[in-house]
Amino acid sequence: MATSASAKLSKAVKQQYMSLPQGDKVQAMYIWIDGSGEGLRCKTRTLDSEPKSIEELPEWNFDGSSTYQSEGSNSDMFLIPAAMFRDPFRKDPNKLVLCEVLKYNRKPAETNLRHCCKQIMSMVENQHPWFGMEQEYTLLGTDGHPFGWPSNGFPGPQGPYYCGVGADKAYGRDIVEAHYRACLYAGVQICGTNAEVMPAQWEFQIGPCEGINMGDHLWVARFILHRVCEDFGIVASFDPKPIPGNWNGAGCHTNFSTKEMREDNGLKAIEDSIERLSKRHQYHIRTYDPKGGLDNARRLTGHHETSNINEFSAGVANRGASIRIPRSVGQDKKGYFEDRRPSANCDPYSVTEALIRTCLLKEEGDETIDYSK
């Protein structure tokens, strides 16, 4: 199986240097979303002391012409620190810093969807929107072939792999365990993980997170996964349908609730939200993957535990529906619902913002309202 050349370098030799004292200095790795809307970039700077809050972190800049974000003739972009986490790779006191990207004129870059999401979340703070997102992904060799699959064929059909145990069923658990522990160390709100239906496919869950924190924590969890995979020499793919044919795709099921939904008789508020979502299906499909629905069209076929991309559906405990109400919620008459439509490569800022706009701000139709005017 193809692994990267970097993974073959001696980690023991590297550790000799990583164990050297760093004095009072702190390394801060600034992370941002590039112009693809899917890729992550990072670079590191030295700080004179350990920052205790976002406000203590300086702004920075980078060359946007090399990240699909600007032209070479006017390429400086600004990095604005937005969320800070402990660094599980360099360890304390070093930091991971998730940033928003601003253009030369200080306006949000096209793929800076956090900026608008934060504004929308601030409008509904008193409703305490909680989210939990189930991030599916596939482990691949550097040649694009699924990790652990026969080089000239396919593994046995789906069935034994979901939550599977054993060398013939679980492909790549070392990466999953390393990622889980690194997220816990960093302070990412990771709440679980499991092997998925297709071999070499896994899932981790982030949440519950309130408001803008959902997007922040999921993006940093993705970054940590990419870095862990880099150390092991393989690739994590968020492609919604990495292997065509009779294999499950990869989604990012999004669980959503408000204070009203979580209180007694909250099922009424849940049903009202589902009714609103049913009338705005195409808007959500456009918002739920970075290519306006084209990526999800390969996944949402009505097969392999998905709904049909062209039809809205909802049901209790139905994994073939657009919206699933968990059976316990139907019984308790309160709780949350699960939107099963977002693709694995969705932008969580975009997904959570869309849910707020439709369910709480009660927007209708295919266009969004600009509240900044």
Sequence and secondary structure as in RCSB ss.txt:
>XXXX:A:sequence
MATSASAKLSKAVKQQYMSLPQGDKVQAMYIWIDGSGEGLRCKTRTLDSEPKSIEELPEWNFDGSSTYQSEGSNS
DMFLIPAAMFRDPFRKDPNKLVLCEVLKYNRKPAETNLRHCCKQIMSMVENQHPWFGMEQEYTLLGTDGHPFGWP
SNGFPGPQGPYYCGVGADKAYGRDIVEAHYRACLYAGVQICGTNAEVMPAQWEFQIGPCEGINMGDHLWVARFIL
HRVCEDFGIVASFDPKPIPGNWNGAGCHTNFSTKEMREDNGLKAIEDSIERLSKRHQYHIRTYDPKGGLDNARRL
TGHHETSNINEFSAGVANRGASIRIPRSVGQDKKGYFEDRRPSANCDPYSVTEALIRTCLLKEEGDETIDYSK
>XXXX:A:secstr
    SGGGS HHHHHHHHTS  TT EEEEEEEE TTSS EEEEEEEESS  SSGGGS  EEEEGGGTTSS GGG 
EEEEEEEEEEE TTT TT EEEEEEEE TTSSB TT  HHHHHHHHHTTGGG  EEEEEEEEEEE TTS BTTS 
TTS  S SSS TT  STTT   HHHHHHHHHHHHHHT  EEEEEE SSTTEEEEEEEEEETTHHHHHHHHHHHHH
HHHHHHHT EEE  S SS SSS   BEEEEEE HHHHSTTTHHHHHHHHHHHHTTHHHHHHHSSTTTTHHHHTT 
BS SS  BTT   EEET TTSSEEE HHHHHHT S EEE   BTT  HHHHHHHHHHHHTS   SSS   TT 
